[in-house]
Amino acid sequence: MGELKIPHIRPMKMYCDNQATVSIAQNLVHHDRTKHVEIDRHFIKEKADSREVCITYLPTKQQVADVLTKSLNKSMFEDLISKLGLINIYTPA
């Protein structure tokens, strides 16, 4: 955020719905499965250690960003867009 000239006082929260990813980011244990993400993992770990970011697990059902990135069933889609405060302007009042 500093590069964007946006001050931040406390750690930025990063929510992830994959527990394995959170674990890999928080623990510098080498796994053959993670070779392709080594540089990114070290970058995130460095930011977490310096308290610039806080990585937290968030279940998929609560992950509001999924509405913009994943194909969802109707009920999950409607639940997540309501959490964003979006409404259908074409729905009769």
Buried (B, 14 or more C-beta within 10 A) or exposed (E): EEEEEEEEEEBEEBBBBEEEBBEBBBEEEEEEEBEEBEEEBEEBBEBBEEEBBEBEEBEEEEBBEBBEEEEBEEEBBBBBBEEEEEEEEEEEE
